[in-house]
Amino acid sequence: MTAMDERPVAPAEAALLIHEIEGHLLVESARTESRAAAARFTARLDWLTRAQREEVERAYAEDHLDLTRHTWRHTARRCEELRTEYETRYQHLRRRLVAGCLLGVTCVLLITGLCAYAP
């Protein structure tokens, strides 16, 4: 058992650590995917010398990784946009529901009050 095993970890701290590990794993997976894509690309270029092949693979992997990062940023930005849109819509619907409930309760109380005073 290590010192880390004995120390209690708060749920928020554990969640943060898990997200950080997931991020590292995702980045490493993207790097591996980029290198594999570069190797597949250069495998079709059999006329390249070894040095040329390595340079093309490096450049291709770098471009592929840049594209992946751009896609992730775009997806994250779109997620934030959707979150904002959905939160706004949810607040609007919640206000409408509360207003409808208040109107319904008011109508019931009004009708009950009128029935109590009716001869």
C-alpha positions in Angstrom: 0.0 0.0 0.0 1.4 3.4 -0.9 0.9 6.8 0.7 -1.6 7.7 -2.1 -3.7 4.7 -1.2 -4.1 5.9 2.4 -5.0 9.5 1.6 -8.7 10.0 1.2 -9.6 11.6 -2.1 -12.5 14.0 -2.5 -15.0 13.1 -5.2 -14.4 16.4 -7.0 -10.6 15.8 -6.9 -11.1 12.2 -8.2 -13.3 13.4 -11.0 -10.7 16.1 -12.0 -7.9 13.4 -11.9 -10.0 11.1 -14.1 -10.7 13.8 -16.6 -7.0 14.7 -16.8 -6.1 11.0 -17.4 -8.8 10.7 -20.0 -7.4 13.8 -21.7 -3.8 12.4 -21.8 -5.1 9.1 -23.1 -7.1 10.8 -25.8 -4.1 12.9 -26.9 -1.9 9.8 -27.0 -4.5 8.0 -29.0 -4.7 10.8 -31.5 -0.9 10.9 -31.8 -0.8 7.1 -32.5 -3.6 7.5 -35.0 -1.8 10.3 -36.8 1.4 8.3 -37.0 -0.5 5.3 -38.3 -2.2 7.4 -40.9 1.1 8.9 -42.0 2.6 5.4 -42.3 -0.3 4.2 -44.4 0.1 7.2 -46.6 3.8 6.8 -47.2 3.5 3.1 -47.8 1.9 3.9 -51.1 4.8 6.1 -52.1 7.4 3.4 -52.7 9.7 5.7 -54.7 10.6 7.8 -51.6 14.0 7.4 -49.9 14.0 6.5 -46.3 14.8 10.1 -45.3 12.1 11.4 -47.5 9.6 8.9 -46.2 10.4 9.9 -42.6 10.0 13.6 -43.4 6.7 13.0 -45.2 5.5 10.9 -42.3 6.5 13.5 -39.8 4.8 16.3 -41.7 1.7 14.2 -42.4 1.4 13.2 -38.8 1.8 16.8 -37.7 -0.9 18.0 -40.1 -3.2 15.2 -39.1 -2.8 16.0 -35.4 -3.4 19.7 -36.1 -6.6 18.8 -37.9 -7.6 16.6 -35.0 -7.0 19.5 -32.5 -9.0 21.9 -34.7 -11.9 19.4 -34.8 -11.8 19.0 -31.1 -11.8 22.7 -30.5 -14.7 23.1 -33.0 -16.6 20.4 -31.3 -16.0 21.8 -27.8 -17.1 25.3 -29.0 -20.2 23.8 -30.6 -21.0 22.0 -27.3 -20.8 25.2 -25.4 -23.1 26.9 -27.9 -25.6 24.1 -27.6 -25.3 24.1 -23.8 -26.1 27.8 -23.8 -28.9 27.4 -26.2 -30.5 24.5 -24.3 -30.1 26.3 -20.9 -31.8 29.4 -22.3 -34.6 27.2 -23.8 -34.9 25.3 -20.5 -35.2 28.5 -18.5 -37.9 29.8 -20.9 -39.9 26.6 -20.6 -39.5 26.6 -16.8 -40.8 30.2 -16.6 -43.8 29.2 -18.8 -44.5 26.2 -16.7 -44.4 28.2 -13.4 -46.6 30.9 -15.0 -49.1 28.3 -16.2 -49.2 26.6 -12.7 -49.7 30.0 -11.0 -52.4 30.9 -13.5 -54.1 27.5 -12.8 -53.9 27.9 -9.0 -55.2 31.4 -9.3 -58.2 30.3 -11.4 -59.0 27.5 -9.0 -58.8 29.8 -6.0 -60.9 32.4 -7.8 -63.6 29.8 -8.8 -63.5 28.4 -5.2 -63.9 31.8 -3.8 -66.8 32.7 -6.1 -68.5 29.4 -5.3 -68.2 30.1 -1.6 -70.0 33.5 -2.0 -72.6 32.3 -4.5 -76.2 31.9 -2.9 
